[in-house]
């Protein structure tokens, strides 16, 4: 442990990818609409609430970025990364679901296929999936590191 930080670059990049996907436009409510649903749209609400509960997603991503700084050698950080990945998944999908709910009820499910979609949701999905995978890898790496250190430590009398 020669450094204060043991950054998991993959986990950090996955967090950034999930953040970019969350901020990019997801879909517009109708083809001619000038605005799109996105995490940025919720975070920048001007009514004083500033997005309210939707800001939880940013908190989870901040936790994931912080965990990535130590995840290569600290088991607690690797596990915090996994918790942050699941938290991001749940809150981001709740925000996306609430956005679909704002469109209103339609008579056919194929209405969703007619919405003008942006790149946000697929990029966010890739980022969250990669964050889950890199968190699992970090947990396994830390476990193997601990097992190696325990095997090389002499028994205490």
N, C-alpha and C positions, 0 to 999 in steps of 0.2 A: 504494500500500500504506500507507494511513493508519492502520491498526490492527495490533496484534500478531496478532489472530485474524482469519480470514476464514471465518467459520462457514457451512457449507452446511446450512441449516435442514432441507431435505428429507432429506438424509442422516442428520442427527441424529434427526429424527422417525421415519424408517424403522428406525433402530437401536432406538429406544425401542419401536416397534411390534413388532419381532421379539423383543425382550426380554419384553414383556408376553405375547406368544403362547407363548414358551418357558416362562414361569412359570405361566400358566393351565393348568387341567386339560385333558389330551388325551382320555383315555378311561378308563373304569373296567374292571377285569378281568371283572366280571360285573355284571348289573343291580342287585343288592342290595348291592354292596360300598360301604363307607363312604368309601373313599379312591380317588383317581384317579392315574394316571400323569401326571407333569408334571416340568418342569425343577426346579420348587420342591421336589417330593418327593425328587428325587435330591440336590439341593444341601443339603437339611436332614436327610440321613441321620444317625442318632444313634449309629451304631456306631463312631464315631471317624474314619472315612475321609472323612466330609463330602461324599460324592458321587464322589470319585476322579476318574477321567478325564472324567466328565460335566461337570466344572467348566471344561473347555476351551472350551465354548460361551460361558461368561461372559467368558473371556479374549478370544475373537474379537470379541465385542460391545463390550468395552472398547476394543479396538484400533479398531473402527469408529467409536465415539464420539470417540475422540481424533483420528482422521483427519479427522472431520467438522469439527473446529475450524479446520483450515487448508486444507480441500479446495477452496475456491473459487479459491485463487491458487497453491497449491503442488502441483506435479505429483506429487511423492513421496507426499504425503498422500492425494491422489485415488487413486493406485494402491494405497496401503495400504488404503484403504477397499474397493477391489475385492477385494483379497486377504482382508480380514476378512469380506466378504460370502460369498465362496466357502468360507472356513474355517467360518463359522457354519453355512452350508448343510450341509456335510459332517458336522460333529460333531453338530449338532442332529438330522439324519436318522439318524445312527448311534445316538443315544440313543433316538429314537422306535422304530427297528427293534429295538433290544435290548428295549424295552418290549413290543413285539408278540411277541418271542421268549419272554418270560416267561409269556405266556398259555398256552403249550403247544400241541402239535399237535392239530389237529381234523381231522375227516374231510371237511369241506366248506369251501370258501373263503367261502361266504356267512356263516359264523360271525362274521367281522369286521364285516359289515354289521349284526349284531345287538348289537354292543357299544354301550354308552351313551357317545357321544362328547360332549366339551365343545367350547368355542370355541377352545382353544389352538392346535391344528394349523392351522386356516384363518387365524387372525390371524398366527401365526408365518410361514406361507407368504407372506402379503401383505407382511409386514414385510421378509422376506428378498428377495422379488422387487423391492420398492421400493428396498431398499438396493443391489441390483445395478444397477437402472436409474439411481439417483442417482449411483452411483459412476462409471458410464459417462459420464453427463452431466458430472460434475466433471472427468474425464480430458479430455474433448473441450473443455470450457471452458478448462482450463489450457493445452491445446495451442494453442487459438486466441489466448489471451492472450500466449503466448510468441511466436507468429507475428506478432502485431500489434506487440509490443515490438521484435522483430528488424527489422521493416520500417521502424520509425521511428528506429532507432538509426543514427547516421551511421557509415560505415565507418571503421575505425581505420587511420591511415597506417602 
